[in-house]
Amino acid sequence: MEPSEMEETLLELLCAPLSHAALRMASSTELRQINSRIQQRLIRNRDGSILDIELDGSLLCESEKTCYPIRDGLPVLVPGEAFDWPPTS
C-alpha cells in the first residue's frame, strides 16, 4: 500500500469525536491561513487556550465548522483542542 493510499484509508476511519461527522485534510492554503492566525495569536481552542505553535496539518469538520490540529504527524481528536474554522470574526 502506498503512503497516500494509507493516509486516505486512515482518514476514512477518522471522524469528529462528538458528532461523528466526516473530516478532511486542510488544503495547503487553509493551513497557511490557520498558521498565519496562530502566529498572530488569534486562534483560541475550545478549552480557551490560545494556540501559539504552528500546526503540521489539520483536519476540518465542515458540518461542525471546527478544525482539529495535527501535531507531530498525529491528529489530536480531543474536543477541547478543536477550534472554530473558518473564523467567525
LOMI-691801 format. One record per atom (N, C-alpha, C, O): x, y, z; residue in three letters; residue number from 1; atom name. Coordinates in steps of 0.2 Angstrom, whole numbers. Layout:
N
REC     u     v     w residuo num atomo
REC     X     Y     Z     Ala NUM    CA
...
This chain:
89
REC     u     v     w residuo num atomo
REC     4    -6     0     Met   1     N
REC     0     0     0     Met   1    CA
REC     4     6     0     Met   1     C
REC     9     7     4     Met   1     O
REC     3    11    -4     Glu   2     N
REC     7    17    -5     Glu   2    CA
REC     5    22     1     Glu   2     C
REC     0    21     4     Glu   2     O
REC    10    26     3     Pro   3     N
REC     8    30     9     Pro   3    CA
REC     2    35     8     Pro   3     C
REC    -2    35    13     Pro   3     O
REC     1    37     2     Ser   4     N
REC    -5    41     1     Ser   4    CA
REC   -11    37     1     Ser   4     C
REC   -16    40     4     Ser   4     O
REC   -11    31    -1     Glu   5     N
REC   -17    27     0     Glu   5    CA
REC   -18    25     7     Glu   5     C
REC   -24    25    10     Glu   5     O
REC   -13    24    11     Met   6     N
REC   -14    23    18     Met   6    CA
REC   -17    29    22     Met   6     C
REC   -21    28    26     Met   6     O
REC   -14    35    20     Glu   7     N
REC   -17    41    23     Glu   7    CA
REC   -25    42    21     Glu   7     C
REC   -29    43    26     Glu   7     O
REC   -27    40    15     Glu   8     N
REC   -34    41    13     Glu   8    CA
REC   -38    36    17     Glu   8     C
REC   -43    37    19     Glu   8     O
REC   -35    29    18     Thr   9     N
REC   -39    24    21     Thr   9    CA
REC   -40    26    29     Thr   9     C
REC   -45    25    31     Thr   9     O
REC   -34    29    32     Leu  10     N
REC   -35    31    39     Leu  10    CA
REC   -40    37    39     Leu  10     C
REC   -44    37    44     Leu  10     O
REC   -40    42    35     Leu  11     N
REC   -44    47    35     Leu  11    CA
REC   -51    45    35     Leu  11     C
REC   -56    48    38     Leu  11     O
REC   -53    40    31     Glu  12     N
REC   -59    37    30     Glu  12    CA
REC   -62    34    37     Glu  12     C
REC   -68    34    38     Glu  12     O
REC   -57    32    41     Leu  13     N
REC   -59    29    48     Leu  13    CA
REC   -60    34    53     Leu  13     C
REC   -63    33    58     Leu  13     O
REC   -57    40    52     Leu  14     N
REC   -57    45    57     Leu  14    CA
REC   -64    49    57     Leu  14     C
REC   -67    50    51     Leu  14     O
REC   -66    52    62     Cys  15     N
REC   -72    56    62     Cys  15    CA
REC   -72    61    68     Cys  15     C
REC   -68    60    73     Cys  15     O
REC   -76    66    68     Ala  16     N
REC   -76    71    73     Ala  16    CA
REC   -78    67    80     Ala  16     C
REC   -83    63    79     Ala  16     O
REC   -75    68    85     Pro  17     N
REC   -76    64    91     Pro  17    CA
REC   -83    65    94     Pro  17     C
REC   -86    61    97     Pro  17     O
REC   -86    71    94     Leu  18     N
REC   -93    72    96     Leu  18    CA
REC   -99    71    92     Leu  18     C
REC  -104    67    93     Leu  18     O
REC   -98    73    86     Ser  19     N
REC  -104    72    81     Ser  19    CA
REC  -103    66    76     Ser  19     C
REC  -108    64    73     Ser  19     O
REC   -97    64    76     His  20     N
REC   -95    58    72     His  20    CA
REC   -96    60    64     His  20     C
REC   -96    56    60     His  20     O
REC   -95    67    63     Ala  21     N
REC   -96    69    56     Ala  21    CA
REC   -89    68    52     Ala  21     C
REC   -84    67    56     Ala  21     O
REC   -89    68    46     Ala  22     N
REC   -83    67    42     Ala  22    CA
REC   -78    72    43     Ala  22     C
REC   -80    78    44     Ala  22     O
REC   -72    71    42     Leu  23     N
REC   -66    75    42     Leu  23    CA
REC   -62    75    36     Leu  23     C
REC   -63    70    32     Leu  23     O
REC   -59    81    34     Arg  24     N
REC   -55    81    28     Arg  24    CA
REC   -49    85    30     Arg  24     C
REC   -49    89    35     Arg  24     O
REC   -43    83    26     Met  25     N
REC   -37    87    27     Met  25    CA
REC   -38    94    25     Met  25     C
REC   -41    95    20     Met  25     O
REC   -35    99    29     Ala  26     N
REC   -35   106    26     Ala  26    CA
REC   -30   106    20     Ala  26     C
REC   -25   103    20     Ala  26     O
REC   -32   110    16     Ser  27     N
REC   -28   111    10     Ser  27    CA
REC   -22   115    12     Ser  27     C
REC   -22   118    18     Ser  27     O
REC   -17   116     8     Ser  28     N
REC   -11   120    10     Ser  28    CA
REC   -12   127    11     Ser  28     C
REC    -9   130    15     Ser  28     O
REC   -17   130     7     Thr  29     N
REC   -19   137     8     Thr  29    CA
REC   -23   137    14     Thr  29     C
REC   -21   142    18     Thr  29     O
REC   -27   133    16     Glu  30     N
REC   -31   133    23     Glu  30    CA
REC   -26   133    28     Glu  30     C
REC   -26   137    33     Glu  30     O
REC   -21   128    28     Leu  31     N
REC   -16   128    33     Leu  31    CA
REC   -11   134    34     Leu  31     C
REC   -10   136    39     Leu  31     O
REC   -10   137    28     Arg  32     N
REC    -6   143    29     Arg  32    CA
REC   -10   149    32     Arg  32     C
REC    -8   152    36     Arg  32     O
REC   -17   149    31     Gln  33     N
REC   -21   154    34     Gln  33    CA
REC   -22   152    41     Gln  33     C
REC   -21   157    46     Gln  33     O
REC   -22   146    43     Ile  34     N
REC   -23   144    50     Ile  34    CA
REC   -16   146    54     Ile  34     C
REC   -16   149    59     Ile  34     O
REC   -10   144    51     Asn  35     N
REC    -4   146    54     Asn  35    CA
REC    -3   153    55     Asn  35     C
REC     1   155    59     Asn  35     O
REC    -5   157    50     Ser  36     N
REC    -4   164    50     Ser  36    CA
REC    -8   167    56     Ser  36     C
REC    -6   171    59     Ser  36     O
REC   -14   164    57     Arg  37     N
REC   -18   167    63     Arg  37    CA
REC   -15   164    69     Arg  37     C
REC   -16   168    74     Arg  37     O
REC   -12   159    69     Ile  38     N
REC    -9   156    75     Ile  38    CA
REC    -3   161    77     Ile  38     C
REC    -2   163    83     Ile  38     O
REC     1   163    72     Gln  39     N
REC     7   167    73     Gln  39    CA
REC     4   174    76     Gln  39     C
REC     8   177    80     Gln  39     O
REC    -2   176    74     Gln  40     N
REC    -5   182    76     Gln  40    CA
REC    -8   181    83     Gln  40     C
REC   -11   186    86     Gln  40     O
REC    -8   175    86     Arg  41     N
REC   -12   174    92     Arg  41    CA
REC   -19   175    92     Arg  41     C
REC   -22   178    96     Arg  41     O
REC   -22   173    86     Leu  42     N
REC   -29   175    85     Leu  42    CA
REC   -34   168    86     Leu  42     C
REC   -40   169    85     Leu  42     O
REC   -31   163    87     Ile  43     N
REC   -35   156    87     Ile  43    CA
REC   -34   154    95     Ile  43     C
REC   -29   153    98     Ile  43     O
REC   -40   153    97     Arg  44     N
REC   -41   150   104     Arg  44    CA
REC   -45   144   103     Arg  44     C
REC   -50   143   100     Arg  44     O
REC   -43   138   106     Asn  45     N
REC   -46   132   106     Asn  45    CA
REC   -52   132   110     Asn  45     C
REC   -54   136   114     Asn  45     O
REC   -56   126   110     Arg  46     N
REC   -62   126   114     Arg  46    CA
REC   -61   126   121     Arg  46     C
REC   -66   128   125     Arg  46     O
REC   -55   124   124     Asp  47     N
REC   -53   124   131     Asp  47    CA
REC   -52   131   133     Asp  47     C
REC   -51   132   139     Asp  47     O
REC   -51   136   128     Gly  48     N
REC   -49   143   130     Gly  48    CA
REC   -42   145   129     Gly  48     C
REC   -40   151   130     Gly  48     O
REC   -38   140   127     Ser  49     N
REC   -31   142   127     Ser  49    CA
REC   -29   145   120     Ser  49     C
REC   -32   142   115     Ser  49     O
REC   -25   150   120     Ile  50     N
REC   -23   152   113     Ile  50    CA
REC   -17   148   110     Ile  50     C
REC   -13   146   114     Ile  50     O
REC   -18   146   104     Leu  51     N
REC   -13   142   101     Leu  51    CA
REC    -7   146    99     Leu  51     C
REC    -8   152    96     Leu  51     O
REC    -1   144   101     Asp  52     N
REC     5   148    99     Asp  52    CA
REC    10   144    95     Asp  52     C
REC    15   146    94     Asp  52     O
REC     8   138    94     Ile  53     N
REC    13   134    90     Ile  53    CA
REC    10   132    83     Ile  53     C
REC     4   129    83     Ile  53     O
REC    13   133    78     Glu  54     N
REC    10   132    71     Glu  54    CA
REC     9   124    70     Glu  54     C
REC    12   120    74     Glu  54     O
REC     4   122    66     Leu  55     N
REC     2   116    65     Leu  55    CA
REC     5   112    59     Leu  55     C
REC     7   116    55     Leu  55     O
REC     7   106    60     Asp  56     N
REC     9   102    54     Asp  56    CA
REC     4   101    49     Asp  56     C
REC     5   100    43     Asp  56     O
REC    -2   101    51     Gly  57     N
REC    -8   100    47     Gly  57    CA
REC   -14   100    51     Gly  57     C
REC   -14   102    57     Gly  57     O
REC   -20   100    48     Ser  58     N
REC   -26   100    52     Ser  58    CA
REC   -32    96    48     Ser  58     C
REC   -32    95    42     Ser  58     O
REC   -36    94    52     Leu  59     N
REC   -42    90    50     Leu  59    CA
REC   -48    95    51     Leu  59     C
REC   -50    97    56     Leu  59     O
REC   -52    96    45     Leu  60     N
REC   -58   100    46     Leu  60    CA
REC   -64    96    46     Leu  60     C
REC   -65    92    42     Leu  60     O
REC   -69    99    50     Cys  61     N
REC   -75    96    50     Cys  61    CA
REC   -80   101    48     Cys  61     C
REC   -82   106    51     Cys  61     O
REC   -82   101    41     Glu  62     N
REC   -86   106    39     Glu  62    CA
REC   -93   106    42     Glu  62     C
REC   -96   112    42     Glu  62     O
REC   -96   101    44     Ser  63     N
REC  -103   101    47     Ser  63    CA
REC  -102   105    54     Ser  63     C
REC  -107   108    56     Ser  63     O
REC   -97   104    58     Glu  64     N
REC   -96   107    64     Glu  64    CA
REC   -93   114    64     Glu  64     C
REC   -93   118    68     Glu  64     O
REC   -90   115    58     Lys  65     N
REC   -86   121    57     Lys  65    CA
REC   -80   122    62     Lys  65     C
REC   -79   127    65     Lys  65     O
REC   -77   116    63     Thr  66     N
REC   -71   116    68     Thr  66    CA
REC   -65   113    64     Thr  66     C
REC   -65   110    59     Thr  66     O
REC   -59   114    67     Cys  67     N
REC   -53   111    65     Cys  67    CA
REC   -50   107    71     Cys  67     C
REC   -49   110    76     Cys  67     O
REC   -47   102    69     Tyr  68     N
REC   -43    98    74     Tyr  68    CA
REC   -36    98    72     Tyr  68     C
REC   -34    96    66     Tyr  68     O
REC   -32    99    76     Pro  69     N
REC   -24   100    75     Pro  69    CA
REC   -21    93    73     Pro  69     C
REC   -23    88    76     Pro  69     O
REC   -16    94    69     Ile  70     N
REC   -11    88    68     Ile  70    CA
REC    -5    90    71     Ile  70     C
REC    -2    95    68     Ile  70     O
REC    -2    87    76     Arg  71     N
REC     4    88    79     Arg  71    CA
REC     9    82    79     Arg  71     C
REC     7    77    80     Arg  71     O
REC    15    83    77     Asp  72     N
REC    20    78    76     Asp  72    CA
REC    17    72    72     Asp  72     C
REC    18    66    73     Asp  72     O
REC    13    74    67     Gly  73     N
REC    10    69    62     Gly  73    CA
REC     4    65    65     Gly  73     C
REC     2    61    61     Gly  73     O
REC     2    67    71     Leu  74     N
REC    -4    63    74     Leu  74    CA
REC   -10    68    75     Leu  74     C
REC    -9    74    77     Leu  74     O
REC   -16    66    72     Pro  75     N
REC   -22    70    73     Pro  75    CA
REC   -24    70    81     Pro  75     C
REC   -23    65    84     Pro  75     O
REC   -25    76    83     Val  76     N
REC   -27    77    90     Val  76    CA
REC   -35    78    90     Val  76     C
REC   -38    83    90     Val  76     O
REC   -38    72    91     Leu  77     N
REC   -46    72    91     Leu  77    CA
REC   -49    73    98     Leu  77     C
REC   -53    68   100     Leu  77     O
REC   -47    78   101     Val  78     N
REC   -49    79   108     Val  78    CA
REC   -54    86   107     Val  78     C
REC   -51    91   105     Val  78     O
REC   -60    85   109     Pro  79     N
REC   -65    91   108     Pro  79    CA
REC   -62    98   111     Pro  79     C
REC   -63   103   107     Pro  79     O
REC   -59    98   116     Gly  80     N
REC   -56   104   119     Gly  80    CA
REC   -50   107   115     Gly  80     C
REC   -49   113   116     Gly  80     O
REC   -47   103   111     Glu  81     N
REC   -41   105   107     Glu  81    CA
REC   -44   108   100     Glu  81     C
REC   -40   111    97     Glu  81     O
REC   -50   107    98     Ala  82     N
REC   -53   109    92     Ala  82    CA
REC   -54   117    92     Ala  82     C
REC   -54   120    98     Ala  82     O
REC   -54   120    86     Phe  83     N
REC   -55   127    86     Phe  83    CA
REC   -60   129    80     Phe  83     C
REC   -60   125    76     Phe  83     O
REC   -63   134    81     Asp  84     N
REC   -68   136    75     Asp  84    CA
REC   -64   138    69     Asp  84     C
REC   -59   141    69     Asp  84     O
REC   -67   135    64     Trp  85     N
REC   -64   136    57     Trp  85    CA
REC   -69   135    52     Trp  85     C
REC   -73   130    52     Trp  85     O
REC   -71   140    47     Pro  86     N
REC   -67   146    47     Pro  86    CA
REC   -69   151    53     Pro  86     C
REC   -74   150    56     Pro  86     O
REC   -64   156    54     Pro  87     N
REC   -65   160    59     Pro  87    CA
REC   -72   164    59     Pro  87     C
REC   -74   166    53     Pro  87     O
REC   -75   166    64     Thr  88     N
REC   -81   169    64     Thr  88    CA
REC   -80   177    65     Thr  88     C
REC   -85   181    63     Thr  88     O
REC   -74   179    67     Ser  89     N
REC   -73   186    67     Ser  89    CA
REC   -67   188    63     Ser  89     C
REC   -65   194    63     Ser  89     O
